[in-house]
Structures are given as structure tokens and as C-alpha cells.
Amino acid sequence: MTEVAEKRFYVLRAVSGKEAKVRELLEAEMKNTNLGQYVSQVVIPTEKIVTQRGGKKVIKERPYLPGYVLVEAALLGSLIDHLGSGKDWNLDRKSGGLFILPGSAFGTSHTGARFLLRDLISNRPYLERTDAEYVLLSTSNFVFNSDLTELLDQHLESDADITMMTYTTRYNDRDVVGVELDGDRVVKTHNGVQRGDEASLDCFIIKRDLLIDMLDWYRATDYLDLFEALHADYNRVKVRTFHFEGHVASIFSKNSYYQANMELLNPMPANELFTPERSIKTKAHDTAPAKFEIGSKVSNSTISAGCRIRGSVTGSILGRNVIIERGAVVRDSIVMEGCIVKEGSVVEHAIVDRSNIIPAGTELRGTREEILLQRKNNKRVA
């Protein structure tokens, strides 16, 4: 049975005076991409203003809520769908538990705000309502497996106001935030790192009362990231580091997403990430096991439940219910849930989005340096 999402209105923050431009861009995306499958209309709330000009009535419309755009959409966000009520993780309780808090319409940008002040300020009532003494904040751009109680323990034992998780980078990365240290104390942050630099894992712990105070300090610059606003105050706010030694993958682009996944075909990083002591729990799906038919060839690949393999798969990752037909070849690629790769097709150094059908005889070839992204509706992005 196919799940049908209920249409709801969502609020987007926009620069005041640019509401029409935002609507124009969204409507273009609805027309040119599959966004139109989910978004039915974009609305700018307006009011009519009547003025007198030359003895005549002039009626004009102006935004009723400057800086806001309404979007009617039926969204089945994979993250929200995955988390649900939190029942699978024992988080559907009256005290504590899981709360879905609204974030910025701008999201996390390249070399931009991870901890956008206006997001934190908008959720201040939640911070004031909770009786937790400490707050841990983390983004979703890094993959690692850590016991966060060790971070809390070090924070409690030190004189730090903020304890930031850091790691030693393995690659040059313009999107990761580097940190400059005096001992274990942060004195400066900067965008972009070189291999071997100390960098932020975008995860830190802070006393709740101090975080609320900082929202007052920096209210006038709510368009900044918390650590951007803190830039001139490292002398009065002690930010110390907790260095993480395990496997880390940063994901800010299609290439880094590809690289992070492909690394897990190697047992060493996979074993560092998926440890018996800290198992990673996920949503259960009642799906039949994968089926490998006579004549199929599979090597060094991760094949999910429900797949049917009749062709060749090498050095690749297949999501659930993927079908690889006879004569089809998939090499060094990520093929997401529900895709069908038809007979005689070749997919190499590519990411294929969910529910795509690759026609017979098609060749999708990227390179190691520039991964090919096959979006839904057969739209390719090099």
C-alpha cells in the first residue's frame, strides 16, 4: 500500500522584499524538477492597501507578513519518517524523549552556519522549558561513532564553558571548519582545512544557562553562526577541545557523500564505525532477502534486502529492492532504493537516486574525480 502524505503549509523565511523572487525560484524548480510532485503551491500572504492619487483610489497589494513565504506541500521527509514518534528508540515518553524542532529555511550551507543563531533563538522556549543542565548540539554533516558521555565527563572535569569535539582531518576540505588552538583551548575558527589540520566535528556541549545568555548577547546578529558571533569573545568564553580518534567522514557534497559510503566497503573503517559496544540502530523493514540469480556476478559490494541481481555488480552499494537485469553492469556506484537497471546498461562512478529506471543500453559514467548524480526523472548532474 502506498503512503499518501497529507498536504500542509510550511513557512519559509526570506529576505524582506525578496519574497517574490523566492516564489519565482521555487515555481521554476517545481516546473523543471520533481519538486512539483510534493509542492502544490507557493503563496505570499498579502493585504490590499487603498490610497488616493490624483483624486482616484489606487489599490495595491503588499506582503502581509514581510520576510515569509508559505509553501503547501505533501512531504514524507525520510528523516522524519525514520524517527517517527521515537518509539523504536524508547524516546516516546512523557518526560524527555524526542522533539522535532523547526530549523532555518536556509539549511546548512557550504562554509556557512551550522548553528545558526536565529534557529537557536526561535527554539529558545524549548531551552527554557527543559530542566537539563547541559545541552549538546550536533549537525548531521559528520559520520562517526562516539560515546558522548566521555565528552560530558571531560567537560565536567575541566573549567571549560564549551567543549567542542575535534578530529585530525585526512583530506583537504573547504567545507569543514578548522580550529586554531592554544593547548586545548580554541582561539580561532576558520572555514576550510588541509590534511592533518585540527577541525571541528560540529558537535559541542554547553551549559544550558550559558547558551540562553549567549542568545541574548548575539541577538542583533542572529544571521551568524554561533561560533562566528563568538569570534571576538574567545578570551572570555573558554572553548576547549575533546579530540576524537575514531573513523570520521564529512559529507557536504555528492563527491564526499560518495567517498564516505565507498570507504565502508573496506572492513577497517566499517569496523571502526559499526562497533559491538555502540551498535547503530535503524528502522526495521520487513523485506525479503536479496536474490542472486544464476549468471549474476557480485564482488566487494553491499547488497540490501529485496534486491534481485541478474547482472554484474562490483565495488558498489545497492539500496533495498534494486533490480539489476541480465547484461547490466554496475561498478563503483551507489544505487538507491527501488531502482531498476535495465538490460545492457552500464552504471559507473555514479549515484542513482531512488526509484529511477535506467533504460536498456544506457551508459551512466562519471569519474573518480567527478561523480555522476542521476536524479529522479532521469536528470543528470555531473
C-alpha positions as CSV (number, residue, x, y, z in Angstrom):
1,M,0.0,0.0,0.0
2,T,1.4,3.4,-1.0
3,E,1.5,6.0,1.8
4,V,-0.1,9.3,0.8
5,A,1.2,12.3,2.6
6,E,-1.2,15.0,3.9
7,K,-0.8,18.4,2.4
8,R,0.3,21.0,4.9
9,F,1.5,24.6,4.8
10,Y,5.2,25.2,5.7
11,V,6.7,28.6,6.5
12,L,9.9,29.7,4.8
13,R,12.0,32.7,6.0
14,A,13.1,35.0,3.2
15,V,14.9,38.3,3.0
16,S,12.3,41.0,3.3
17,G,11.5,42.4,-0.1
18,K,12.7,39.3,-1.9
19,E,9.5,37.2,-1.3
20,A,8.5,37.3,-5.0
21,K,12.0,36.2,-6.1
22,V,11.8,33.2,-3.7
23,R,8.4,32.2,-5.1
24,E,9.7,32.6,-8.7
25,L,12.7,30.3,-7.9
26,L,10.5,27.7,-6.2
27,E,8.0,27.6,-9.0
28,A,10.8,27.2,-11.6
29,E,12.1,24.2,-9.6
30,M,8.5,22.8,-9.4
31,K,8.4,23.0,-13.2
32,N,11.9,21.7,-14.0
33,T,12.4,19.1,-11.3
34,N,10.4,16.6,-9.4
35,L,9.7,19.2,-6.6
36,G,6.3,19.6,-8.2
37,Q,5.4,16.1,-7.0
38,Y,5.5,17.3,-3.5
39,V,4.8,21.1,-3.6
40,S,1.4,22.2,-4.9
41,Q,1.6,26.0,-4.4
42,V,3.8,28.8,-3.2
43,V,1.9,31.7,-1.5
44,I,2.9,35.2,-0.4
45,P,0.4,36.4,2.1
46,T,-0.7,39.9,1.0
47,E,-3.1,42.6,2.0
48,K,-4.8,45.3,-0.1
49,I,-3.8,48.9,0.6
50,V,-6.1,51.7,-0.7
51,T,-4.5,55.1,-1.3
52,Q,-5.6,58.3,-3.1
53,R,-3.7,59.5,-6.1
54,G,-4.8,62.3,-8.3
55,G,-8.3,62.1,-6.8
56,K,-8.6,58.4,-7.7
57,K,-8.5,55.4,-5.5
58,V,-5.4,53.2,-6.1
59,I,-5.4,49.7,-4.7
60,K,-2.1,48.0,-4.2
61,E,-1.1,44.7,-2.6
62,R,1.8,44.4,-0.3
63,P,3.2,41.4,1.8
64,Y,1.1,40.9,4.9
65,L,4.0,39.1,6.6
66,P,7.2,40.6,5.2
67,G,10.0,38.1,5.1
68,Y,7.8,35.0,4.9
69,V,6.6,32.7,2.2
70,L,4.1,29.8,2.6
71,V,4.6,26.6,0.8
72,E,1.8,24.0,0.5
73,A,3.4,20.5,0.3
74,A,2.9,16.8,0.9
75,L,6.3,15.9,2.4
76,L,7.3,12.4,3.5
77,G,10.7,13.5,4.8
78,S,12.9,10.5,5.1
79,L,14.4,11.7,8.4
80,I,11.0,12.4,9.9
81,D,9.7,9.1,8.6
82,H,12.7,7.3,10.1
83,L,12.4,8.9,13.5
84,G,8.6,8.8,13.7
85,S,7.5,9.2,17.3
86,G,10.8,7.9,18.7
87,K,9.2,4.6,19.8
88,D,11.9,2.5,18.3
89,W,14.5,4.2,20.5
90,N,12.4,4.4,23.6
91,L,12.0,8.1,23.1
92,D,8.2,8.3,23.0
93,R,7.9,9.1,26.7
94,K,6.2,11.9,28.6
95,S,9.4,13.1,30.3
96,G,12.2,14.0,27.9
97,G,12.1,12.0,24.7
98,L,12.1,13.1,21.1
99,F,11.0,16.6,20.0
100,I,11.1,17.8,16.4
101,L,12.1,21.4,16.5
102,P,11.8,23.8,13.5
103,G,15.0,24.9,11.8
104,S,16.0,27.6,9.2
105,A,14.7,27.5,5.7
106,F,18.3,28.2,4.6
107,G,19.6,24.9,6.0
108,T,23.3,24.2,6.4
109,S,25.3,26.0,3.8
110,H,28.8,25.5,2.4
111,T,31.3,27.3,4.7
112,G,28.1,28.7,6.4
113,A,26.2,28.5,9.6
114,R,26.0,25.1,11.3
115,F,24.5,26.5,14.5
116,L,22.5,29.5,13.1
117,L,21.6,31.8,15.9
118,R,18.1,32.5,14.6
119,D,17.4,28.8,14.8
120,L,18.6,28.7,18.4
121,I,16.7,31.8,19.2
122,S,13.4,30.5,17.6
123,N,13.7,27.4,19.8
124,R,14.5,29.3,23.0
125,P,11.2,28.4,24.7
126,Y,12.2,24.7,24.5
127,L,15.6,25.5,26.1
128,E,13.9,27.4,28.8
129,R,11.3,24.7,29.5
130,T,13.7,21.8,29.9
131,D,15.3,21.2,33.2
132,A,18.5,19.7,31.7
133,E,21.6,21.4,33.0
134,Y,23.7,20.8,29.8
135,V,22.9,21.0,26.1
136,L,24.7,19.0,23.4
137,L,24.4,20.3,19.9
138,S,25.5,18.5,16.7
139,T,24.9,18.8,13.0
140,S,24.3,15.9,10.6
141,N,27.2,16.5,8.3
142,F,29.6,14.1,10.0
143,V,29.5,10.4,10.4
144,F,31.3,9.0,13.5
145,N,30.5,6.7,16.4
146,S,31.4,8.1,19.8
147,D,30.4,7.6,23.4
148,L,29.2,11.1,24.2
149,T,29.3,10.5,27.9
150,E,33.1,10.8,27.6
151,L,32.6,14.3,26.1
152,L,30.4,15.2,29.1
153,D,32.8,13.8,31.6
154,Q,35.7,15.8,30.2
155,H,33.6,18.9,30.2
156,L,32.6,18.5,33.8
157,E,36.2,17.9,34.9
158,S,37.6,21.0,33.1
159,D,36.9,24.7,33.5
160,A,35.5,25.0,30.0
161,D,32.4,26.9,29.1
162,I,32.1,25.0,25.9
163,T,33.7,21.7,25.0
164,M,34.0,21.1,21.2
165,M,34.7,17.7,19.6
166,T,37.5,17.8,17.1
167,Y,39.5,15.4,14.9
168,T,42.5,15.3,12.7
169,T,41.5,15.7,9.0
170,R,42.5,13.1,6.4
171,Y,41.7,15.3,3.4
172,N,41.7,18.9,2.2
173,D,38.1,20.0,2.7
174,R,36.8,23.6,2.1
175,D,33.6,22.9,3.9
176,V,35.0,21.7,7.2
177,V,35.6,24.3,10.0
178,G,39.3,24.3,11.2
179,V,40.2,25.3,14.7
180,E,43.3,27.1,15.9
181,L,44.5,26.1,19.4
182,D,46.5,27.3,22.3
183,G,47.0,24.0,24.1
184,D,43.5,22.5,24.1
185,R,41.8,26.0,24.1
186,V,40.2,27.3,20.9
187,V,41.4,30.8,20.0
188,K,40.0,31.0,16.4
189,T,38.0,29.1,13.8
190,H,38.2,29.3,10.0
191,N,36.5,27.8,7.0
192,G,38.4,25.2,5.1
193,V,41.1,22.7,6.2
194,Q,44.2,21.0,4.9
195,R,45.1,17.4,5.5
196,G,46.4,17.0,9.1
197,D,44.6,20.1,10.4
198,E,42.6,20.0,13.6
199,A,39.0,20.5,12.8
200,S,35.6,20.8,14.4
201,L,33.2,17.8,14.3
202,D,30.3,20.3,14.6
203,C,29.4,18.8,18.0
204,F,29.8,20.6,21.3
205,I,28.4,20.7,24.9
206,I,27.5,23.8,26.8
207,K,25.7,24.7,30.0
208,R,22.0,25.5,29.2
209,D,22.0,28.7,31.1
210,L,25.1,30.0,29.3
211,L,23.6,29.1,25.9
212,I,20.5,31.1,26.8
213,D,22.7,34.1,27.9
214,M,24.6,33.9,24.6
215,L,21.3,34.1,22.6
216,D,20.8,37.5,24.3
217,W,24.4,38.6,23.7
218,Y,24.2,38.0,20.0
219,R,20.5,38.6,19.2
220,A,21.4,41.6,17.0
221,T,23.5,39.3,14.8
222,D,21.1,36.4,14.5
223,Y,22.1,35.7,10.9
224,L,25.5,34.5,12.1
225,D,26.6,31.0,13.2
226,L,27.1,30.8,17.0
227,F,30.9,30.4,16.6
228,E,31.1,33.3,14.1
229,A,29.4,35.5,16.7
230,L,31.7,34.2,19.3
231,H,34.8,35.1,17.3
232,A,35.7,38.2,19.3
233,D,34.8,36.6,22.7
234,Y,37.2,33.6,22.9
235,N,39.1,35.5,25.6
236,R,36.1,35.5,28.0
237,V,34.3,32.3,26.8
238,K,36.6,29.2,27.4
239,V,36.2,26.8,24.5
240,R,38.2,23.7,25.0
241,T,38.5,20.6,22.7
242,F,37.8,16.9,23.1
243,H,39.8,15.1,20.5
244,F,38.1,12.1,18.8
245,E,40.3,9.3,17.4
246,G,37.9,7.1,15.5
247,H,36.7,7.0,12.0
248,V,35.2,10.3,10.7
249,A,33.5,11.1,7.4
250,S,32.4,14.6,6.4
251,I,29.5,14.9,4.0
252,F,28.9,18.2,2.3
253,S,28.7,17.3,-1.4
254,K,27.9,14.5,-3.7
255,N,31.5,13.6,-4.0
256,S,32.1,13.5,-0.3
257,Y,28.8,11.5,0.1
258,Y,30.1,9.0,-2.4
259,Q,33.5,8.8,-0.8
260,A,32.1,8.3,2.7
261,N,29.9,5.4,1.5
262,M,32.7,3.8,-0.5
263,E,35.1,3.8,2.4
264,L,32.7,1.5,4.2
265,L,33.3,-1.3,1.7
266,N,36.7,-1.5,3.4
267,P,36.4,-3.6,6.6
268,M,38.7,-1.4,8.7
269,P,36.7,1.9,8.7
270,A,33.5,-0.2,8.7
271,N,34.6,-2.0,11.9
272,E,35.5,1.3,13.5
273,L,32.1,2.7,12.7
274,F,29.9,-0.3,13.5
275,T,31.2,-1.5,16.9
276,P,29.6,-4.1,19.1
277,E,29.8,-1.8,22.0
278,R,27.9,1.0,20.3
279,S,25.6,-0.6,17.8
280,I,23.8,1.8,15.3
281,K,20.1,1.1,15.4
282,T,17.9,1.8,12.4
283,K,14.3,1.4,11.3
284,A,13.3,-2.2,10.6
285,H,11.8,-3.1,7.2
286,D,10.0,-6.4,6.5
287,T,11.7,-7.1,3.2
288,A,12.7,-10.5,1.7
289,P,16.4,-11.3,1.4
290,A,18.3,-10.4,-1.7
291,K,18.2,-12.9,-4.5
292,F,21.2,-13.7,-6.7
293,E,20.2,-15.4,-9.9
294,I,22.2,-17.9,-12.0
295,G,24.8,-16.0,-14.1
296,S,25.0,-13.0,-11.7
297,K,28.4,-11.7,-10.5
298,V,28.9,-9.7,-7.3
299,S,32.1,-8.7,-5.7
300,N,33.1,-6.3,-2.9
301,S,29.7,-4.8,-2.6
302,T,26.9,-4.2,-0.1
303,I,23.6,-5.6,-1.3
304,S,20.4,-4.7,0.7
305,A,17.4,-6.8,1.3
306,G,14.9,-7.2,-1.5
307,C,17.4,-6.8,-4.3
308,R,17.4,-9.1,-7.4
309,I,20.7,-9.5,-9.1
310,R,20.9,-10.9,-12.6
311,G,23.8,-8.9,-14.0
312,S,27.2,-7.8,-12.6
313,V,27.8,-5.6,-9.5
314,T,31.4,-4.6,-8.4
315,G,32.5,-2.3,-5.7
316,S,29.1,-0.8,-5.2
317,I,26.3,-0.2,-2.7
318,L,22.7,-1.1,-3.6
319,G,19.7,0.0,-1.5
320,R,16.6,-2.0,-0.9
321,N,14.6,-3.5,-3.7
322,V,17.0,-2.7,-6.5
323,I,16.9,-4.8,-9.7
324,I,19.9,-5.4,-11.9
325,E,18.8,-7.1,-15.1
326,R,20.8,-9.5,-17.2
327,G,23.7,-7.9,-19.0
328,A,23.6,-4.8,-16.9
329,V,26.9,-3.7,-15.2
330,V,27.2,-1.6,-12.0
331,R,30.7,-0.6,-11.0
332,D,31.9,1.7,-8.2
333,S,28.4,3.2,-7.7
334,I,25.6,3.8,-5.2
335,V,22.2,2.8,-6.4
336,M,19.4,3.8,-4.1
337,E,16.2,2.1,-3.1
338,G,13.7,0.9,-5.7
339,C,15.9,1.5,-8.8
340,I,15.9,-0.8,-11.9
341,V,19.0,-1.0,-14.1
342,K,17.7,-2.4,-17.4
343,E,19.4,-5.0,-19.6
344,G,22.7,-3.9,-21.2
345,S,23.1,-0.7,-19.1
346,V,26.3,0.4,-17.6
347,V,26.5,2.5,-14.3
348,E,30.0,3.5,-13.3
349,H,31.2,6.1,-10.7
350,A,27.6,7.3,-10.2
351,I,25.0,7.9,-7.5
352,V,21.5,6.9,-8.7
353,D,18.6,8.5,-6.8
354,R,15.7,6.5,-5.5
355,S,13.1,4.9,-7.8
356,N,15.0,5.6,-11.0
357,I,14.6,3.3,-14.1
358,I,17.8,3.2,-16.2
359,P,16.6,2.3,-19.7
360,A,18.2,-0.6,-21.6
361,G,21.5,0.1,-23.2
362,T,22.1,3.4,-21.2
363,E,25.6,4.3,-20.1
364,L,25.9,6.4,-16.9
365,R,29.6,7.1,-16.4
366,G,31.2,9.5,-14.0
367,T,34.8,9.6,-12.9
368,R,36.6,9.2,-9.5
369,E,37.1,13.0,-9.5
370,E,33.6,14.0,-10.5
371,I,30.8,11.6,-9.6
372,L,27.8,11.5,-11.8
373,L,24.5,12.1,-10.0
374,Q,21.4,10.7,-11.6
375,R,18.4,12.4,-10.0
376,K,14.8,11.3,-10.2
377,N,13.1,11.8,-13.6
378,N,16.4,11.0,-15.3
379,K,18.0,14.4,-14.7
380,R,21.8,14.1,-14.6
381,V,24.2,16.3,-12.6
382,A,27.9,16.0,-13.4
